[in-house]
């Protein structure tokens, strides 16, 4: 008589304590059953803290299927059929494989012979019941999360958020000051990469004790939580029960800035100061940053992007000249309004008002749907134009907020001259864009091989 080579499969959806006690119990009972059947224990397959209902990859389950396919095991022992599957489609594939390979299946809760129609029917019924239980549990959990969100309360699981204590409500002041610093610096024009380098150099850890990444900083600053607002499924649904680390207004500004479609998102460091600001006097096309084969930095009118191709200028000369003009302009009394209007810029205030108004309308609409006063289709139809207004206001706000790069120099404009040489290129670019509308480059003089400042026509904002 051929020896039956058994493999035991165990799975637990959630192991919050991390002690695997439930898995150990499954293995113990399954191995005892295999011994009673005189099956030779061959393999153990354990997927811990993985949900079959969520459809997450189960590496040990896949390994078991491969071992069945290869004939390494000829029987499977499991505590209950729902430990194997929560989706009917997955169950059917398993039945087909076991029929083809002649694999036996035993469960601690009762044998299921997949070689018979009755056994297959029983497995399908158990699978359908397990799926119904999972659906009900998921629905209850989802509803509970919605209730918590509507009440502005924190959710149950998850790690401690940066800036708050373990209760997710009390502010941890040393981390909160880091959040405020990061907000100020991003609004002032610092790149996320420069912030990452600074936090690592200062050995400031994340809430989990790890090193910061640019994505981690971005995720932190995008969260409405830090402005005392409750988010659910990507939308702000209520004021939170916890205090905000930054104001709602600054929260709206930082989210608009980080989501600005014009914002550079590539990981390579900025190498050109005047990107998107240079124009060709011949065809009015935007000049492109394009180095020579010898790595000499240039701005060129590119025919590949619709330009005339008739104009080129060295980047080093232009950037030094425009930088000097910007520093002089900000240090002189000729442009005080460019600085003094920054915190209360009329355009920025208006777009801020429109964004807050659209968000309030969206919240009110969601409340009406939640109360059953309007149908889901009515909610969806009314929500679409509100979201378009909200997106538009956020985009305009992001553009208006470029003036925030000047905030540190209010009342002390000469600081820009003192600090300019040590600023990151990204921050210099933010300041330039706050005061320069664009720079038109005129044709060079024939036979004149030195830099000619008369070729540049700087158009200032305001």
C-alpha positions as CSV (number, residue, x, y, z in Angstrom):
1,X,0.0,0.0,0.0
2,X,1.4,3.4,-1.1
3,X,2.4,5.7,1.7
4,X,0.2,8.8,1.9
5,X,2.5,11.8,2.1
6,X,0.6,14.6,4.0
7,X,1.1,18.3,4.0
8,X,-0.5,20.4,6.8
9,X,-1.7,23.9,5.9
10,X,-2.5,26.5,8.5
11,X,-3.5,30.1,8.1
12,X,-4.5,33.0,10.4
13,X,-5.9,36.2,9.0
14,X,-4.6,38.5,11.8
15,X,-1.9,37.9,14.3
16,X,-1.9,41.2,16.2
17,X,0.1,39.8,19.1
18,X,2.7,38.2,16.8
19,X,2.9,35.1,18.9
20,X,1.3,32.7,16.3
21,X,-0.6,30.8,19.0
22,X,-3.6,30.2,16.8
23,X,-1.4,28.8,14.0
24,X,0.3,26.5,16.6
25,X,-3.0,25.1,17.7
26,X,-4.0,24.5,14.1
27,X,-0.8,22.6,13.4
28,X,-1.0,20.5,16.5
29,X,-4.6,19.4,15.8
30,X,-3.9,18.7,12.1
31,X,-0.7,16.7,12.8
32,X,-2.7,14.6,15.4
33,X,-5.3,13.9,12.7
34,X,-2.7,12.9,10.2
35,X,-1.2,10.5,12.8
36,X,-4.6,8.9,13.4
37,X,-4.9,8.3,9.6
38,X,-1.4,6.8,9.4
39,X,-0.4,9.5,7.0
40,X,3.3,10.4,6.9
41,X,4.0,14.0,7.7
42,X,5.9,15.5,4.8
43,X,5.5,19.3,4.9
44,X,4.1,22.2,6.9
45,X,2.7,25.3,5.1
46,X,2.0,28.3,7.3
47,X,0.6,31.7,6.1
48,X,0.5,33.9,9.2
49,X,-1.4,37.2,9.3
50,X,-2.6,36.9,5.7
51,X,-6.3,37.1,4.7
52,X,-7.6,34.8,2.0
53,X,-10.6,37.0,1.7
54,X,-8.6,40.1,0.7
55,X,-6.9,38.2,-2.1
56,X,-3.4,38.9,-0.9
57,X,-0.7,36.5,-2.2
58,X,-0.2,33.5,0.0
59,X,3.3,32.2,-0.6
60,X,3.0,29.0,1.4
61,X,-0.4,28.2,-0.2
62,X,1.3,28.6,-3.6
63,X,4.2,26.3,-2.5
64,X,1.6,23.7,-1.4
65,X,-0.1,23.7,-4.8
66,X,3.3,23.3,-6.5
67,X,4.1,20.3,-4.2
68,X,0.7,18.7,-5.0
69,X,1.4,19.3,-8.7
70,X,4.8,17.6,-8.4
71,X,3.5,14.7,-6.4
72,X,5.7,15.7,-3.4
73,X,2.5,15.4,-1.2
74,X,-0.5,13.3,-1.8
75,X,-2.8,14.6,0.9
76,X,-3.6,17.9,2.6
77,X,-4.7,18.3,6.2
78,X,-6.3,21.5,7.3
79,X,-8.2,22.6,10.5
80,X,-11.2,23.7,8.6
81,X,-12.0,24.1,4.8
82,X,-12.3,27.9,5.3
83,X,-8.6,28.0,6.2
84,X,-7.9,27.0,2.6
85,X,-10.2,29.3,0.7
86,X,-12.6,32.2,1.0
87,X,-13.3,32.6,-2.7
88,X,-15.4,30.1,-4.8
89,X,-13.2,30.6,-7.8
90,X,-10.0,29.6,-5.9
91,X,-11.9,26.5,-4.5
92,X,-12.8,25.3,-7.9
93,X,-9.2,25.5,-9.1
94,X,-8.1,23.6,-6.0
95,X,-10.8,20.9,-6.6
96,X,-9.6,20.5,-10.2
97,X,-6.0,20.1,-9.1
98,X,-6.8,17.5,-6.4
99,X,-9.0,15.5,-8.8
100,X,-6.3,15.5,-11.4
101,X,-3.5,14.4,-8.9
102,X,-5.7,12.1,-6.8
103,X,-5.0,14.2,-3.7
104,X,-6.9,13.5,-0.5
105,X,-8.1,16.2,1.9
106,X,-8.9,15.9,5.6
107,X,-10.2,18.5,8.0
108,X,-10.1,18.4,11.8
109,X,-13.8,19.5,11.7
110,X,-14.8,16.6,9.4
111,X,-13.5,14.8,6.3
112,X,-14.1,16.3,2.9
113,X,-13.5,13.8,0.1
114,X,-12.9,15.9,-3.0
115,X,-12.9,12.7,-5.0
116,X,-16.7,12.4,-4.7
117,X,-19.5,14.7,-5.8
118,X,-20.8,14.8,-2.3
119,X,-17.5,15.9,-0.9
120,X,-17.2,18.6,-3.6
121,X,-20.7,19.8,-2.8
122,X,-19.9,20.0,0.9
123,X,-16.6,21.9,0.2
124,X,-18.6,24.4,-2.0
125,X,-21.2,24.9,0.7
126,X,-18.6,25.4,3.3
127,X,-16.8,27.9,1.0
128,X,-20.0,29.8,0.3
129,X,-20.8,30.0,4.0
130,X,-17.2,31.2,4.8
131,X,-17.5,33.8,2.0
132,X,-20.8,35.1,3.4
133,X,-19.3,35.4,6.9
134,X,-16.3,37.3,5.4
135,X,-18.6,39.6,3.5
136,X,-20.7,40.3,6.6
137,X,-17.6,40.9,8.7
138,X,-16.1,43.2,6.0
139,X,-19.4,45.2,5.8
140,X,-19.5,45.6,9.6
141,X,-15.9,46.7,9.8
142,X,-16.4,49.2,6.9
143,X,-19.5,50.6,8.6
144,X,-17.6,51.0,11.9
145,X,-14.8,52.8,10.1
146,X,-17.3,55.2,8.5
147,X,-18.9,55.9,11.9
148,X,-15.5,56.7,13.5
149,X,-14.6,58.9,10.5
150,X,-17.9,60.8,10.7
151,X,-17.3,61.4,14.4
152,X,-13.7,62.6,13.8
153,X,-12.3,59.8,15.9
154,X,-9.1,57.8,15.1
155,X,-9.3,54.3,13.7
156,X,-8.4,51.3,15.8
157,X,-5.3,49.6,14.4
158,X,-2.2,50.9,12.7
159,X,1.1,52.4,14.1
160,X,1.5,55.6,16.0
161,X,1.3,58.7,13.7
162,X,4.3,61.0,13.7
163,X,3.6,64.0,15.9
164,X,1.2,62.2,18.2
165,X,1.4,59.9,21.2
166,X,0.3,56.2,21.1
167,X,-3.3,57.3,21.8
168,X,-3.2,59.1,18.4
169,X,-4.8,62.1,20.0
170,X,-2.2,63.8,22.3
171,X,0.4,65.9,20.5
172,X,4.0,64.8,21.0
173,X,5.6,68.3,21.0
174,X,9.1,67.5,19.9
175,X,7.8,65.7,16.8
176,X,5.1,68.3,16.2
177,X,7.8,71.0,16.0
178,X,9.4,68.9,13.2
179,X,6.1,68.8,11.3
180,X,5.7,72.6,11.6
181,X,9.3,73.1,10.4
182,X,8.8,70.8,7.4
183,X,5.6,72.7,6.5
184,X,7.3,76.1,6.7
185,X,10.2,74.9,4.6
186,X,8.2,73.3,1.9
187,X,5.9,76.3,1.6
188,X,9.1,78.4,1.4
189,X,10.4,76.3,-1.5
190,X,12.7,73.7,0.0
191,X,12.6,70.4,-1.9
192,X,11.6,67.1,-0.2
193,X,15.0,65.7,-1.1
194,X,16.8,68.4,0.8
195,X,14.5,67.9,3.8
196,X,15.2,64.2,3.7
197,X,18.9,64.8,3.8
198,X,18.6,67.3,6.6
199,X,16.4,65.0,8.8
200,X,18.9,62.1,8.3
201,X,21.9,64.3,9.1
202,X,20.1,65.4,12.3
203,X,19.2,61.8,13.1
204,X,15.5,62.5,13.4
205,X,13.7,59.2,13.2
206,X,10.2,58.4,12.0
207,X,7.5,57.3,14.4
208,X,8.7,53.7,13.8
209,X,12.3,54.6,14.5
210,X,13.4,54.4,10.8
211,X,15.2,57.0,8.6
212,X,13.0,59.4,6.6
213,X,12.5,59.1,2.9
214,X,11.1,61.8,0.5
215,X,7.9,59.7,0.1
216,X,7.5,59.4,3.8
217,X,7.8,63.2,4.2
218,X,5.4,63.8,1.4
219,X,2.9,61.3,2.9
220,X,3.2,63.0,6.3
221,X,2.5,66.5,5.0
222,X,-0.4,65.4,2.7
223,X,-2.3,63.9,5.7
224,X,-5.2,66.1,6.9
225,X,-4.6,64.6,10.3
226,X,-1.8,67.1,11.0
227,X,-4.3,70.0,10.5
228,X,-6.8,68.4,12.9
229,X,-9.1,66.9,10.2
230,X,-10.4,63.4,9.7
231,X,-9.8,61.7,6.4
232,X,-11.7,58.6,5.1
233,X,-11.1,57.0,1.8
234,X,-9.0,59.9,0.5
235,X,-11.6,62.6,1.5
236,X,-11.8,65.0,4.5
237,X,-15.1,64.1,6.2
238,X,-15.0,65.8,9.6
239,X,-13.0,67.9,12.1
240,X,-11.0,65.5,14.2
241,X,-11.3,65.1,17.9
242,X,-7.5,65.6,18.2
243,X,-5.8,69.0,17.9
244,X,-4.1,70.0,14.7
245,X,-0.3,70.5,14.7
246,X,-0.7,73.1,11.9
247,X,-3.7,75.3,10.9
248,X,-6.3,74.1,8.4
249,X,-5.3,76.9,6.1
250,X,-1.7,75.8,6.1
251,X,-2.9,72.2,5.7
252,X,-4.8,73.2,2.5
253,X,-1.8,75.1,1.3
254,X,0.7,72.3,1.8
255,X,-1.6,69.8,0.1
256,X,-2.2,72.1,-2.8
257,X,1.5,72.7,-3.3
258,X,2.5,69.0,-3.1
259,X,-0.3,68.0,-5.5
260,X,0.4,70.9,-7.9
261,X,0.7,69.2,-11.4
262,X,3.5,71.6,-12.3
263,X,5.6,70.5,-9.3
264,X,8.8,68.6,-10.2
265,X,8.4,65.0,-9.0
266,X,11.4,63.3,-10.5
267,X,14.1,62.2,-8.1
268,X,17.0,63.7,-9.9
269,X,18.2,66.9,-8.3
270,X,17.3,70.2,-10.0
271,X,20.2,71.4,-12.3
272,X,18.6,74.4,-13.9
273,X,17.4,77.5,-12.1
274,X,15.1,79.0,-14.7
275,X,13.3,75.9,-16.0
276,X,9.9,77.0,-17.6
277,X,10.8,80.7,-17.3
278,X,12.9,81.2,-20.5
279,X,11.3,82.2,-23.8
280,X,12.6,82.5,-27.4
281,X,12.2,86.0,-28.8
282,X,11.8,84.6,-32.3
283,X,8.8,82.2,-31.8
284,X,7.9,82.8,-28.1
285,X,8.4,79.0,-27.4
286,X,9.6,77.9,-24.0
287,X,13.3,77.2,-23.9
288,X,14.4,73.8,-22.9
289,X,17.4,72.8,-20.6
290,X,19.7,70.9,-22.9
291,X,23.4,70.4,-22.2
292,X,26.0,69.9,-24.9
293,X,27.9,66.7,-25.5
294,X,30.7,68.2,-23.3
295,X,28.1,68.8,-20.5
296,X,27.9,72.6,-20.9
297,X,24.6,73.6,-19.6
298,X,22.4,75.5,-22.0
299,X,18.9,76.8,-22.7
300,X,17.8,76.1,-26.3
301,X,14.8,76.6,-28.5
302,X,14.0,73.0,-29.4
303,X,12.5,72.1,-32.8
304,X,11.5,68.7,-31.3
305,X,9.1,70.5,-29.0
306,X,7.7,73.0,-31.6
307,X,10.3,75.7,-31.4
308,X,12.2,77.4,-34.2
309,X,15.6,76.1,-33.2
310,X,17.3,79.5,-33.8
311,X,18.3,80.4,-30.3
312,X,20.7,79.1,-27.7
313,X,22.2,80.6,-24.5
314,X,24.6,79.4,-21.8
315,X,22.8,78.6,-18.6
316,X,25.6,79.6,-16.2
317,X,25.7,83.2,-17.5
318,X,22.0,83.7,-17.6
319,X,21.4,82.2,-14.2
320,X,24.1,84.3,-12.5
321,X,22.7,87.5,-14.1
322,X,19.0,86.8,-13.3
323,X,19.9,85.8,-9.7
324,X,21.7,89.1,-9.2
325,X,18.7,91.0,-10.6
326,X,16.3,89.1,-8.3
327,X,18.5,89.7,-5.2
328,X,18.8,93.3,-6.1
329,X,15.1,93.7,-6.7
330,X,14.2,92.1,-3.4
331,X,16.8,94.1,-1.5
332,X,15.7,97.4,-2.8
333,X,12.6,99.5,-1.8
334,X,11.3,99.3,-5.4
335,X,9.3,96.2,-4.9
336,X,8.1,96.1,-1.2
337,X,4.6,95.0,-2.4
338,X,6.1,91.7,-3.7
339,X,7.0,90.8,-0.2
340,X,4.4,92.5,2.0
341,X,1.5,91.1,0.0
342,X,2.8,87.5,0.2
343,X,0.9,86.4,3.4
344,X,-2.4,88.0,2.4
345,X,-2.1,87.8,-1.4
346,X,-5.6,88.7,-2.7
347,X,-5.6,86.0,-5.4
348,X,-4.4,83.3,-2.9
349,X,-7.0,84.3,-0.3
350,X,-9.8,84.1,-2.9
351,X,-8.7,80.6,-4.1
352,X,-8.3,79.6,-0.5
353,X,-11.9,80.8,0.2
354,X,-13.2,78.9,-2.9
355,X,-11.4,75.7,-1.9
356,X,-12.8,75.8,1.6
357,X,-16.3,76.6,0.3
358,X,-16.2,73.7,-2.1
359,X,-15.0,71.4,0.6
360,X,-17.8,72.5,2.9
361,X,-20.4,71.8,0.2
362,X,-18.9,68.4,-0.4
363,X,-19.1,67.6,3.3
364,X,-22.7,68.9,3.5
365,X,-23.6,66.7,0.5
366,X,-22.0,63.6,2.1
367,X,-24.0,64.3,5.3
368,X,-27.3,64.5,3.4
369,X,-26.5,61.1,1.7
370,X,-25.4,59.6,5.0
371,X,-28.7,60.7,6.6
372,X,-30.7,59.1,3.7
373,X,-32.1,62.5,2.5
374,X,-30.8,62.0,-1.0
375,X,-30.0,58.9,-3.1
376,X,-26.6,57.7,-4.1
377,X,-27.2,58.7,-7.7
378,X,-28.2,62.2,-6.6
379,X,-25.1,62.4,-4.4
380,X,-22.8,61.3,-7.3
381,X,-24.4,63.8,-9.7
382,X,-24.1,66.7,-7.3
383,X,-20.6,65.8,-6.2
384,X,-19.0,65.9,-9.6
385,X,-19.3,69.7,-10.3
386,X,-18.2,70.4,-6.7
387,X,-15.1,68.2,-7.1
388,X,-14.2,70.0,-10.3
389,X,-14.5,73.4,-8.5
390,X,-12.4,72.1,-5.6
391,X,-9.7,70.7,-7.9
392,X,-9.6,73.9,-9.9
393,X,-9.3,76.0,-6.7
394,X,-6.5,73.8,-5.3
395,X,-4.6,74.1,-8.5
396,X,-4.9,77.9,-8.6
397,X,-4.1,78.1,-4.9
398,X,-0.9,76.1,-5.5
399,X,0.1,78.6,-8.1
400,X,-0.7,81.6,-5.9
401,X,1.2,80.0,-3.1
402,X,4.4,80.4,-4.9
403,X,4.6,83.7,-3.2
404,X,5.1,81.9,0.1
405,X,8.8,81.5,-0.9
406,X,9.2,85.1,0.2
407,X,7.6,84.7,3.6
408,X,10.9,84.3,5.5
409,X,12.1,87.7,4.2
410,X,9.1,89.9,5.2
411,X,10.4,93.0,6.9
412,X,14.0,91.9,6.3
413,X,14.5,91.7,2.5
414,X,18.3,92.0,2.7
415,X,18.3,88.5,4.2
416,X,17.8,87.1,0.7
417,X,21.2,88.6,-0.4
418,X,22.9,87.1,2.6
419,X,21.4,83.6,2.4
420,X,21.2,83.2,-1.4
421,X,24.6,81.6,-1.8
422,X,23.8,78.9,0.7
423,X,20.2,78.1,-0.5
424,X,19.4,74.9,-2.3
425,X,18.8,75.4,-6.0
426,X,15.1,74.3,-5.5
427,X,14.6,77.1,-3.0
428,X,16.3,79.7,-5.2
429,X,14.0,78.6,-8.0
430,X,10.9,79.1,-5.8
431,X,12.0,82.7,-5.0
432,X,12.8,83.5,-8.6
433,X,9.4,82.2,-9.7
434,X,7.7,84.3,-7.0
435,X,9.0,87.5,-8.6
436,X,9.8,86.7,-12.2
437,X,7.0,86.1,-14.8
438,X,9.4,85.0,-17.6
439,X,12.7,85.9,-19.3
440,X,12.8,86.6,-23.0
441,X,16.1,85.8,-24.7
442,X,17.0,88.0,-27.7
443,X,19.3,87.1,-30.6
444,X,23.0,87.4,-29.9
445,X,25.2,90.0,-31.6
446,X,27.2,88.6,-34.5
447,X,30.9,88.2,-33.6
448,X,30.2,89.0,-29.9
449,X,31.4,85.9,-28.0
450,X,31.0,87.1,-24.4
451,X,27.8,87.1,-22.3
452,X,25.6,90.0,-23.3
453,X,23.0,91.0,-20.6
454,X,21.2,93.1,-23.2
455,X,20.0,89.8,-24.6
456,X,17.8,89.3,-21.6
457,X,14.4,90.9,-21.1
458,X,13.1,90.1,-17.6
459,X,9.4,90.5,-17.0
460,X,8.6,90.8,-13.3
461,X,5.5,89.7,-11.5
462,X,3.3,92.5,-10.2
